[in-house]
Amino acid sequence: MTDHDRKPDDLDIYFDAARSAAPALSPAALDRMTAQALAVQKEFAAPPVARRAPRRGLLGQLLATLGGWPAVAGLATAGVAGIWIGATPPAMLINIAVDVGAVSDTAEDDLYLVDTQPAYVLSLDLTEGS
């Protein structure tokens, strides 16, 4: 039988021969392996140190809920920009508002925005007249 005619099952003969003639380990080698195994087991046996997260105050919880400092910085920037644009709107925004009809260019046209009867309350109760 040549090497080309062998099948993978033919290797079982060699594995059986190797198992039957296993050399014995020296006592010094067994002691070293046992010491290494015990050292590794001690590392696994030690419980991990439990670290508690520091308690957060109300402001810290709010900050974490909003998404941290980057999110709060974005909100603050948007708020300041909104107040700035609302207090001193650029001429371009006023012109757009006049063109759209949201604001008129004369004060007389905006009189409908004044509440002449502040004590009057509009009631939407449908059962009043029935």
N, CA, C and O atoms as a GROMACS GRO file, in nm:
protein
  520
    1MET      N    1   0.084  -0.116   0.000
    1MET     CA    2   0.000   0.000   0.000
    1MET      C    3   0.089   0.123   0.000
    1MET      O    4   0.178   0.137   0.084
    2THR      N    5   0.065   0.212  -0.094
    2THR     CA    6   0.146   0.333  -0.104
    2THR      C    7   0.080   0.445  -0.024
    2THR      O    8  -0.031   0.430   0.027
    3ASP      N    9   0.151   0.558  -0.013
    3ASP     CA   10   0.099   0.673   0.061
    3ASP      C   11  -0.026   0.732  -0.004
    3ASP      O   12  -0.110   0.792   0.063
    4HIS      N   13  -0.036   0.715  -0.136
    4HIS     CA   14  -0.152   0.773  -0.207
    4HIS      C   15  -0.278   0.690  -0.186
    4HIS      O   16  -0.389   0.741  -0.203
    5ASP      N   17  -0.262   0.562  -0.149
    5ASP     CA   18  -0.378   0.475  -0.133
    5ASP      C   19  -0.438   0.482   0.007
    5ASP      O   20  -0.546   0.426   0.029
    6ARG      N   21  -0.374   0.546   0.101
    6ARG     CA   22  -0.423   0.551   0.239
    6ARG      C   23  -0.545   0.642   0.249
    6ARG      O   24  -0.558   0.741   0.178
    7LYS      N   25  -0.632   0.605   0.340
    7LYS     CA   26  -0.750   0.684   0.369
    7LYS      C   27  -0.728   0.752   0.504
    7LYS      O   28  -0.638   0.714   0.579
    8PRO      N   29  -0.810   0.852   0.537
    8PRO     CA   30  -0.796   0.916   0.668
    8PRO      C   31  -0.818   0.820   0.783
    8PRO      O   32  -0.765   0.841   0.892
    9ASP      N   33  -0.895   0.714   0.762
    9ASP     CA   34  -0.919   0.617   0.869
    9ASP      C   35  -0.794   0.536   0.902
    9ASP      O   36  -0.788   0.476   1.010
   10ASP      N   37  -0.697   0.533   0.814
   10ASP     CA   38  -0.575   0.455   0.838
   10ASP      C   39  -0.489   0.519   0.947
   10ASP      O   40  -0.398   0.454   0.998
   11LEU      N   41  -0.515   0.640   0.983
   11LEU     CA   42  -0.435   0.706   1.088
   11LEU      C   43  -0.468   0.652   1.226
   11LEU      O   44  -0.391   0.673   1.320
   12ASP      N   45  -0.580   0.584   1.241
   12ASP     CA   46  -0.617   0.530   1.372
   12ASP      C   47  -0.510   0.434   1.425
   12ASP      O   48  -0.491   0.426   1.547
   13ILE      N   49  -0.441   0.364   1.339
   13ILE     CA   50  -0.335   0.272   1.381
   13ILE      C   51  -0.225   0.349   1.453
   13ILE      O   52  -0.174   0.306   1.556
   14TYR      N   53  -0.189   0.463   1.396
   14TYR     CA   54  -0.080   0.542   1.455
   14TYR      C   55  -0.124   0.608   1.586
   14TYR      O   56  -0.045   0.618   1.681
   15PHE      N   57  -0.249   0.653   1.591
   15PHE     CA   58  -0.298   0.714   1.715
   15PHE      C   59  -0.305   0.612   1.828
   15PHE      O   60  -0.272   0.643   1.943
   16ASP      N   61  -0.347   0.492   1.798
   16ASP     CA   62  -0.353   0.386   1.899
   16ASP      C   63  -0.214   0.352   1.950
   16ASP      O   64  -0.196   0.331   2.070
   17ALA      N   65  -0.116   0.347   1.861
   17ALA     CA   66   0.022   0.317   1.902
   17ALA      C   67   0.076   0.428   1.991
   17ALA      O   68   0.148   0.399   2.087
   18ALA      N   69   0.043   0.554   1.961
   18ALA     CA   70   0.092   0.665   2.043
   18ALA      C   71   0.026   0.664   2.180
   18ALA      O   72   0.090   0.699   2.279
   19ARG      N   73  -0.101   0.625   2.189
   19ARG     CA   74  -0.170   0.622   2.319
   19ARG      C   75  -0.115   0.510   2.407
   19ARG      O   76  -0.107   0.525   2.529
   20SER      N   77  -0.080   0.401   2.349
   20SER     CA   78  -0.034   0.288   2.430
   20SER      C   79   0.108   0.309   2.482
   20SER      O   80   0.144   0.251   2.585
   21ALA      N   81   0.188   0.390   2.416
   21ALA     CA   82   0.327   0.411   2.457
   21ALA      C   83   0.348   0.554   2.508
   21ALA      O   84   0.450   0.615   2.476
   22ALA      N   85   0.254   0.608   2.586
   22ALA     CA   86   0.267   0.744   2.637
   22ALA      C   87   0.376   0.749   2.743
   22ALA      O   88   0.375   0.669   2.837
   23PRO      N   89   0.471   0.841   2.731
   23PRO     CA   90   0.577   0.849   2.832
   23PRO      C   91   0.522   0.913   2.960
   23PRO      O   92   0.434   0.999   2.956
   24ALA      N   93   0.574   0.869   3.071
   24ALA     CA   94   0.531   0.922   3.201
   24ALA      C   95   0.602   1.053   3.228
   24ALA      O   96   0.720   1.070   3.196
   25LEU      N   97   0.529   1.148   3.289
   25LEU     CA   98   0.589   1.278   3.325
   25LEU      C   99   0.672   1.262   3.450
   25LEU      O  100   0.644   1.180   3.537
   26SER      N  101   0.774   1.344   3.458
   26SER     CA  102   0.858   1.341   3.578
   26SER      C  103   0.783   1.410   3.692
   26SER      O  104   0.698   1.496   3.667
   27PRO      N  105   0.812   1.374   3.816
   27PRO     CA  106   0.745   1.438   3.930
   27PRO      C  107   0.768   1.590   3.934
   27PRO      O  108   0.680   1.664   3.978
   28ALA      N  109   0.885   1.637   3.890
   28ALA     CA  110   0.912   1.781   3.891
   28ALA      C  111   0.821   1.853   3.791
   28ALA      O  112   0.773   1.962   3.820
   29ALA      N  113   0.798   1.792   3.674
   29ALA     CA  114   0.710   1.854   3.575
   29ALA      C  115   0.566   1.856   3.625
   29ALA      O  116   0.495   1.955   3.605
   30LEU      N  117   0.522   1.749   3.691
   30LEU     CA  118   0.388   1.747   3.748
   30LEU      C  119   0.372   1.852   3.856
   30LEU      O  120   0.267   1.916   3.865
   31ASP      N  121   0.474   1.873   3.939
   31ASP     CA  122   0.467   1.975   4.045
   31ASP      C  123   0.458   2.116   3.985
   31ASP      O  124   0.382   2.200   4.034
   32ARG      N  125   0.535   2.142   3.879
   32ARG     CA  126   0.529   2.274   3.814
   32ARG      C  127   0.391   2.300   3.753
   32ARG      O  128   0.335   2.409   3.766
   33MET      N  129   0.336   2.198   3.686
   33MET     CA  130   0.203   2.214   3.625
   33MET      C  131   0.096   2.235   3.732
   33MET      O  132   0.006   2.317   3.714
   34THR      N  133   0.106   2.164   3.842
   34THR     CA  134   0.008   2.180   3.950
   34THR      C  135   0.018   2.318   4.012
   34THR      O  136  -0.084   2.380   4.042
   35ALA      N  137   0.140   2.368   4.032
   35ALA     CA  138   0.157   2.501   4.089
   35ALA      C  139   0.101   2.609   3.995
   35ALA      O  140   0.037   2.704   4.042
   36GLN      N  141   0.123   2.596   3.866
   36GLN     CA  142   0.068   2.692   3.770
   36GLN      C  143  -0.085   2.687   3.768
   36GLN      O  144  -0.150   2.791   3.761
   37ALA      N  145  -0.142   2.567   3.773
   37ALA     CA  146  -0.287   2.553   3.772
   37ALA      C  147  -0.349   2.613   3.897
   37ALA      O  148  -0.453   2.678   3.889
   38LEU      N  149  -0.286   2.593   4.013
   38LEU     CA  150  -0.338   2.651   4.136
   38LEU      C  151  -0.330   2.804   4.134
   38LEU      O  152  -0.420   2.871   4.185
   39ALA      N  153  -0.224   2.858   4.076
   39ALA     CA  154  -0.211   3.004   4.066
   39ALA      C  155  -0.322   3.063   3.978
   39ALA      O  156  -0.378   3.168   4.008
   40VAL      N  157  -0.352   2.995   3.868
   40VAL     CA  158  -0.458   3.044   3.779
   40VAL      C  159  -0.594   3.032   3.848
   40VAL      O  160  -0.678   3.121   3.834
   41GLN      N  161  -0.616   2.926   3.922
   41GLN     CA  162  -0.743   2.908   3.992
   41GLN      C  163  -0.764   3.014   4.099
   41GLN      O  164  -0.877   3.057   4.122
   42LYS      N  165  -0.658   3.056   4.165
   42LYS     CA  166  -0.670   3.159   4.268
   42LYS      C  167  -0.718   3.291   4.207
   42LYS      O  168  -0.794   3.365   4.269
   43GLU      N  169  -0.672   3.320   4.086
   43GLU     CA  170  -0.715   3.444   4.021
   43GLU      C  171  -0.864   3.440   3.990
   43GLU      O  172  -0.932   3.542   4.001
   44PHE      N  173  -0.916   3.324   3.951
   44PHE     CA  174  -1.059   3.313   3.920
   44PHE      C  175  -1.144   3.309   4.047
   44PHE      O  176  -1.259   3.353   4.045
   45ALA      N  177  -1.089   3.258   4.155
   45ALA     CA  178  -1.166   3.242   4.278
   45ALA      C  179  -1.187   3.374   4.349
   45ALA      O  180  -1.284   3.389   4.423
   46ALA      N  181  -1.099   3.471   4.331
   46ALA     CA  182  -1.112   3.598   4.401
   46ALA      C  183  -1.232   3.674   4.344
   46ALA      O  184  -1.241   3.694   4.223
   47PRO      N  185  -1.324   3.718   4.431
   47PRO     CA  186  -1.440   3.792   4.380
   47PRO      C  187  -1.397   3.930   4.331
   47PRO      O  188  -1.308   3.992   4.390
   48PRO      N  189  -1.458   3.976   4.226
   48PRO     CA  190  -1.421   4.109   4.177
   48PRO      C  191  -1.462   4.217   4.277
   48PRO      O  192  -1.563   4.204   4.347
   49VAL      N  193  -1.385   4.320   4.282
   49VAL     CA  194  -1.412   4.430   4.374
   49VAL      C  195  -1.531   4.509   4.319
   49VAL      O  196  -1.527   4.562   4.208
   50ALA      N  197  -1.636   4.517   4.400
   50ALA     CA  198  -1.755   4.589   4.358
   50ALA      C  199  -1.736   4.738   4.385
   50ALA      O  200  -1.716   4.780   4.499
   51ARG      N  201  -1.743   4.816   4.279
   51ARG     CA  202  -1.729   4.961   4.295
   51ARG      C  203  -1.864   5.024   4.273
   51ARG      O  204  -1.929   5.001   4.171
   52ARG      N  205  -1.906   5.103   4.367
   52ARG     CA  206  -2.033   5.172   4.354
   52ARG      C  207  -2.011   5.303   4.281
   52ARG      O  208  -1.913   5.374   4.303
   53ALA      N  209  -2.105   5.332   4.196
   53ALA     CA  210  -2.099   5.460   4.126
   53ALA      C  211  -2.134   5.570   4.225
   53ALA      O  212  -2.220   5.551   4.311
   54PRO      N  213  -2.068   5.683   4.214
   54PRO     CA  214  -2.101   5.792   4.306
   54PRO      C  215  -2.245   5.838   4.285
   54PRO      O  216  -2.294   5.842   4.172
   55ARG      N  217  -2.311   5.873   4.393
   55ARG     CA  218  -2.449   5.919   4.384
   55ARG      C  219  -2.452   6.057   4.321
   55ARG      O  220  -2.369   6.143   4.350
   56ARG      N  221  -2.550   6.075   4.236
   56ARG     CA  222  -2.564   6.203   4.170
   56ARG      C  223  -2.674   6.283   4.238
   56ARG      O  224  -2.773   6.227   4.286
   57GLY      N  225  -2.656   6.411   4.241
   57GLY     CA  226  -2.759   6.499   4.292
   57GLY      C  227  -2.864   6.524   4.185
   57GLY      O  228  -2.861   6.464   4.078
   58LEU      N  229  -2.958   6.613   4.216
   58LEU     CA  230  -3.066   6.643   4.124
   58LEU      C  231  -3.013   6.705   3.996
   58LEU      O  232  -3.058   6.670   3.887
   59LEU      N  233  -2.917   6.795   4.007
   59LEU     CA  234  -2.860   6.858   3.888
   59LEU      C  235  -2.783   6.755   3.804
   59LEU      O  236  -2.789   6.758   3.681
   60GLY      N  237  -2.712   6.666   3.869
   60GLY     CA  238  -2.639   6.561   3.797
   60GLY      C  239  -2.733   6.466   3.724
   60GLY      O  240  -2.704   6.424   3.612
   61GLN      N  241  -2.846   6.432   3.786
   61GLN     CA  242  -2.944   6.345   3.721
   61GLN      C  243  -3.007   6.415   3.601
   61GLN      O  244  -3.026   6.354   3.496
   62LEU      N  245  -3.038   6.544   3.617
   62LEU     CA  246  -3.095   6.619   3.506
   62LEU      C  247  -2.996   6.628   3.391
   62LEU      O  248  -3.033   6.614   3.274
   63LEU      N  249  -2.871   6.652   3.425
   63LEU     CA  250  -2.766   6.659   3.323
   63LEU      C  251  -2.753   6.527   3.248
   63LEU      O  252  -2.741   6.525   3.126
   64ALA      N  253  -2.756   6.416   3.321
   64ALA     CA  254  -2.747   6.284   3.258
   64ALA      C  255  -2.870   6.255   3.173
   64ALA      O  256  -2.859   6.192   3.067
   65THR      N  257  -2.986   6.299   3.217
   65THR     CA  258  -3.109   6.276   3.141
   65THR      C  259  -3.107   6.351   3.009
   65THR      O  260  -3.153   6.300   2.907
   66LEU      N  261  -3.054   6.472   3.010
   66LEU     CA  262  -3.050   6.553   2.889
   66LEU      C  263  -2.944   6.505   2.790
   66LEU      O  264  -2.952   6.537   2.672
   67GLY      N  265  -2.847   6.430   2.837
   67GLY     CA  266  -2.746   6.377   2.745
   67GLY      C  267  -2.606   6.424   2.776
   67GLY      O  268  -2.516   6.407   2.694
   68GLY      N  269  -2.585   6.483   2.892
   68GLY     CA  270  -2.451   6.524   2.931
   68GLY      C  271  -2.422   6.667   2.892
   68GLY      O  272  -2.508   6.739   2.841
   69TRP      N  273  -2.297   6.708   2.916
   69TRP     CA  274  -2.256   6.846   2.891
   69TRP      C  275  -2.267   6.888   2.745
   69TRP      O  276  -2.305   7.003   2.719
   70PRO      N  277  -2.236   6.803   2.648
   70PRO     CA  278  -2.251   6.848   2.508
   70PRO      C  279  -2.396   6.886   2.474
   70PRO      O  280  -2.419   6.984   2.404
   71ALA      N  281  -2.492   6.808   2.523
   71ALA     CA  282  -2.632   6.838   2.494
   71ALA      C  283  -2.675   6.965   2.564
   71ALA      O  284  -2.748   7.046   2.506
   72VAL      N  285  -2.632   6.985   2.688
   72VAL     CA  286  -2.668   7.106   2.761
   72VAL      C  287  -2.605   7.229   2.695
   72VAL      O  288  -2.666   7.335   2.690
   73ALA      N  289  -2.483   7.214   2.645
   73ALA     CA  290  -2.419   7.327   2.576
   73ALA      C  291  -2.496   7.363   2.450
   73ALA      O  292  -2.512   7.481   2.419
   74GLY      N  293  -2.545   7.263   2.376
   74GLY     CA  294  -2.625   7.290   2.258
   74GLY      C  295  -2.757   7.357   2.292
   74GLY      O  296  -2.800   7.449   2.222
   75LEU      N  297  -2.822   7.311   2.400
   75LEU     CA  298  -2.947   7.374   2.443
   75LEU      C  299  -2.925   7.518   2.486
   75LEU      O  300  -3.005   7.606   2.452
   76ALA      N  301  -2.817   7.543   2.559
   76ALA     CA  302  -2.788   7.680   2.603
   76ALA      C  303  -2.760   7.770   2.484
   76ALA      O  304  -2.806   7.884   2.480
   77THR      N  305  -2.686   7.720   2.387
   77THR     CA  306  -2.656   7.799   2.267
   77THR      C  307  -2.784   7.831   2.190
   77THR      O  308  -2.803   7.945   2.146
   78ALA      N  309  -2.870   7.732   2.173
   78ALA     CA  310  -2.996   7.755   2.102
   78ALA      C  311  -3.084   7.853   2.178
   78ALA      O  312  -3.150   7.937   2.117
   79GLY      N  313  -3.087   7.843   2.310
   79GLY     CA  314  -3.167   7.935   2.390
   79GLY      C  315  -3.118   8.078   2.379
   79GLY      O  316  -3.198   8.171   2.362
   80VAL      N  317  -2.988   8.097   2.389
   80VAL     CA  318  -2.931   8.232   2.378
   80VAL      C  319  -2.954   8.288   2.238
   80VAL      O  320  -2.988   8.405   2.224
   81ALA      N  321  -2.936   8.206   2.136
   81ALA     CA  322  -2.960   8.253   2.000
   81ALA      C  323  -3.106   8.289   1.979
   81ALA      O  324  -3.136   8.388   1.911
   82GLY      N  325  -3.198   8.212   2.036
   82GLY     CA  326  -3.341   8.243   2.024
   82GLY      C  327  -3.377   8.374   2.092
   82GLY      O  328  -3.453   8.453   2.037
   83ILE      N  329  -3.324   8.396   2.210
   83ILE     CA  330  -3.350   8.523   2.280
   83ILE      C  331  -3.290   8.639   2.203
   83ILE      O  332  -3.351   8.745   2.191
   84TRP      N  333  -3.171   8.619   2.152
   84TRP     CA  334  -3.103   8.727   2.078
   84TRP      C  335  -3.181   8.763   1.951
   84TRP      O  336  -3.205   8.880   1.923
   85ILE      N  337  -3.220   8.662   1.874
   85ILE     CA  338  -3.295   8.687   1.751
   85ILE      C  339  -3.433   8.745   1.783
   85ILE      O  340  -3.484   8.830   1.710
   86GLY      N  341  -3.495   8.699   1.893
   86GLY     CA  342  -3.626   8.752   1.930
   86GLY      C  343  -3.620   8.895   1.980
   86GLY      O  344  -3.712   8.973   1.953
   87ALA      N  345  -3.515   8.931   2.051
   87ALA     CA  346  -3.505   9.067   2.105
   87ALA      C  347  -3.463   9.167   1.998
   87ALA      O  348  -3.516   9.278   1.993
   88THR      N  349  -3.370   9.129   1.916
   88THR     CA  350  -3.322   9.219   1.810
   88THR      C  351  -3.322   9.144   1.677
   88THR      O  352  -3.217   9.100   1.631
   89PRO      N  353  -3.439   9.130   1.616
   89PRO     CA  354  -3.444   9.053   1.492
   89PRO      C  355  -3.373   9.126   1.379
   89PRO      O  356  -3.381   9.249   1.370
   90PRO      N  357  -3.306   9.055   1.295
   90PRO     CA  358  -3.240   9.117   1.180
   90PRO      C  359  -3.345   9.177   1.085
   90PRO      O  360  -3.459   9.131   1.082
   91ALA      N  361  -3.306   9.275   1.010
   91ALA     CA  362  -3.398   9.341   0.917
   91ALA      C  363  -3.453   9.242   0.815
   91ALA      O  364  -3.567   9.255   0.771
   92MET      N  365  -3.373   9.144   0.779
   92MET     CA  366  -3.418   9.045   0.682
   92MET      C  367  -3.541   8.969   0.735
   92MET      O  368  -3.634   8.944   0.659
   93LEU      N  369  -3.542   8.933   0.864
   93LEU     CA  370  -3.655   8.860   0.920
   93LEU      C  371  -3.779   8.948   0.927
   93LEU      O  372  -3.891   8.900   0.904
   94ILE      N  373  -3.762   9.076   0.958
   94ILE     CA  374  -3.876   9.168   0.962
   94ILE      C  375  -3.935   9.183   0.822
   94ILE      O  376  -4.057   9.181   0.806
   95ASN      N  377  -3.851   9.197   0.721
   95ASN     CA  378  -3.899   9.209   0.584
   95ASN      C  379  -3.975   9.084   0.540
   95ASN      O  380  -4.078   9.094   0.473
   96ILE      N  381  -3.925   8.966   0.578
   96ILE     CA  382  -3.994   8.842   0.544
   96ILE      C  383  -4.129   8.836   0.613
   96ILE      O  384  -4.228   8.796   0.552
   97ALA      N  385  -4.135   8.876   0.740
   97ALA     CA  386  -4.262   8.874   0.813
   97ALA      C  387  -4.362   8.971   0.753
   97ALA      O  388  -4.481   8.940   0.747
   98VAL      N  389  -4.317   9.088   0.708
   98VAL     CA  390  -4.406   9.184   0.643
   98VAL      C  391  -4.457   9.128   0.512
   98VAL      O  392  -4.575   9.141   0.480
   99ASP      N  393  -4.369   9.065   0.434
   99ASP     CA  394  -4.409   9.009   0.305
   99ASP      C  395  -4.511   8.896   0.322
   99ASP      O  396  -4.604   8.884   0.242
  100VAL      N  397  -4.494   8.815   0.424
  100VAL     CA  398  -4.584   8.703   0.448
  100VAL      C  399  -4.717   8.753   0.504
  100VAL      O  400  -4.819   8.687   0.488
  101GLY      N  401  -4.716   8.866   0.569
  101GLY     CA  402  -4.837   8.920   0.628
  101GLY      C  403  -4.850   8.892   0.775
  101GLY      O  404  -4.955   8.920   0.834
  102ALA      N  405  -4.746   8.838   0.837
  102ALA     CA  406  -4.751   8.811   0.980
  102ALA      C  407  -4.742   8.939   1.061
  102ALA      O  408  -4.797   8.946   1.171
  103VAL      N  409  -4.675   9.039   1.008
  103VAL     CA  410  -4.659   9.168   1.076
  103VAL      C  411  -4.688   9.275   0.972
  103VAL      O  412  -4.653   9.261   0.855
  104SER      N  413  -4.751   9.382   1.014
  104SER     CA  414  -4.774   9.492   0.921
  104SER      C  415  -4.666   9.597   0.940
  104SER      O  416  -4.593   9.597   1.038
  105ASP      N  417  -4.658   9.685   0.845
  105ASP     CA  418  -4.553   9.787   0.853
  105ASP      C  419  -4.602   9.913   0.922
  105ASP      O  420  -4.524  10.007   0.939
  106THR      N  421  -4.730   9.919   0.962
  106THR     CA  422  -4.780  10.035   1.035
  106THR      C  423  -4.843   9.990   1.165
  106THR      O  424  -4.897   9.879   1.173
  107ALA      N  425  -4.838  10.074   1.266
  107ALA     CA  426  -4.894  10.039   1.396
  107ALA      C  427  -5.046  10.032   1.392
  107ALA      O  428  -5.105   9.957   1.469
  108GLU      N  429  -5.110  10.109   1.304
  108GLU     CA  430  -5.256  10.109   1.298
  108GLU      C  431  -5.310   9.974   1.253
  108GLU      O  432  -5.418   9.933   1.295
  109ASP      N  433  -5.236   9.905   1.169
  109ASP     CA  434  -5.281   9.775   1.121
  109ASP      C  435  -5.273   9.667   1.229
  109ASP      O  436  -5.340   9.564   1.218
  110ASP      N  437  -5.192   9.689   1.332
  110ASP     CA  438  -5.172   9.589   1.436
  110ASP      C  439  -5.262   9.612   1.557
  110ASP      O  440  -5.242   9.548   1.660
  111LEU      N  441  -5.360   9.700   1.548
  111LEU     CA  442  -5.446   9.726   1.663
  111LEU      C  443  -5.532   9.605   1.699
  111LEU      O  444  -5.576   9.593   1.813
  112TYR      N  445  -5.556   9.517   1.605
  112TYR     CA  446  -5.636   9.398   1.636
  112TYR      C  447  -5.566   9.307   1.737
  112TYR      O  448  -5.630   9.218   1.793
  113LEU      N  449  -5.439   9.328   1.759
  113LEU     CA  450  -5.366   9.245   1.854
  113LEU      C  451  -5.387   9.291   1.998
  113LEU      O  452  -5.351   9.219   2.091
  114VAL      N  453  -5.443   9.408   2.017
  114VAL     CA  454  -5.463   9.462   2.152
  114VAL      C  455  -5.594   9.406   2.208
  114VAL      O  456  -5.696   9.408   2.140
  115ASP      N  457  -5.589   9.357   2.331
  115ASP     CA  458  -5.708   9.304   2.397
  115ASP      C  459  -5.781   9.419   2.465
  115ASP      O  460  -5.734   9.472   2.565
  116THR      N  461  -5.896   9.458   2.410
  116THR     CA  462  -5.969   9.572   2.466
  116THR      C  463  -6.051   9.534   2.586
  116THR      O  464  -6.085   9.621   2.667
  117GLN      N  465  -6.084   9.409   2.602
  117GLN     CA  466  -6.162   9.364   2.717
  117GLN      C  467  -6.090   9.247   2.784
  117GLN      O  468  -6.121   9.131   2.756
  118PRO      N  469  -5.994   9.276   2.871
  118PRO     CA  470  -5.916   9.167   2.932
  118PRO      C  471  -5.998   9.080   3.026
  118PRO      O  472  -5.957   8.968   3.056
  119ALA      N  473  -6.113   9.129   3.075
  119ALA     CA  474  -6.192   9.048   3.168
  119ALA      C  475  -6.281   8.950   3.094
  119ALA      O  476  -6.335   8.858   3.157
  120TYR      N  477  -6.299   8.966   2.964
  120TYR     CA  478  -6.386   8.878   2.887
  120TYR      C  479  -6.315   8.746   2.862
  120TYR      O  480  -6.200   8.745   2.817
  121VAL      N  481  -6.383   8.634   2.890
  121VAL     CA  482  -6.326   8.501   2.870
  121VAL      C  483  -6.414   8.427   2.769
  121VAL      O  484  -6.536   8.422   2.784
  122LEU      N  485  -6.354   8.372   2.671
  122LEU     CA  486  -6.426   8.296   2.570
  122LEU      C  487  -6.452   8.157   2.622
  122LEU      O  488  -6.359   8.086   2.661
  123SER      N  489  -6.578   8.117   2.625
  123SER     CA  490  -6.613   7.986   2.676
  123SER      C  491  -6.649   7.896   2.558
  123SER      O  492  -6.726   7.934   2.470
  124LEU      N  493  -6.594   7.779   2.558
  124LEU     CA  494  -6.622   7.682   2.452
  124LEU      C  495  -6.710   7.567   2.503
  124LEU      O  496  -6.711   7.458   2.445
  125ASP      N  497  -6.783   7.593   2.612
  125ASP     CA  498  -6.869   7.489   2.669
  125ASP      C  499  -6.994   7.479   2.583
  125ASP      O  500  -7.067   7.578   2.571
  126LEU      N  501  -7.020   7.365   2.524
  126LEU     CA  502  -7.133   7.348   2.432
  126LEU      C  503  -7.264   7.323   2.506
  126LEU      O  504  -7.370   7.327   2.444
  127THR      N  505  -7.262   7.299   2.636
  127THR     CA  506  -7.383   7.270   2.710
  127THR      C  507  -7.447   7.396   2.766
  127THR      O  508  -7.550   7.386   2.833
  128GLU      N  509  -7.392   7.514   2.742
  128GLU     CA  510  -7.442   7.634   2.803
  128GLU      C  511  -7.582   7.670   2.754
  128GLU      O  512  -7.669   7.700   2.836
  129GLY      N  513  -7.605   7.666   2.625
  129GLY     CA  514  -7.732   7.713   2.572
  129GLY      C  515  -7.839   7.606   2.565
  129GLY      O  516  -7.953   7.638   2.529
  130SER      N  517  -7.810   7.482   2.596
  130SER     CA  518  -7.911   7.378   2.578
  130SER      C  519  -7.984   7.346   2.704
  130SER      O  520  -8.072   7.259   2.704
   0.00000   0.00000   0.00000
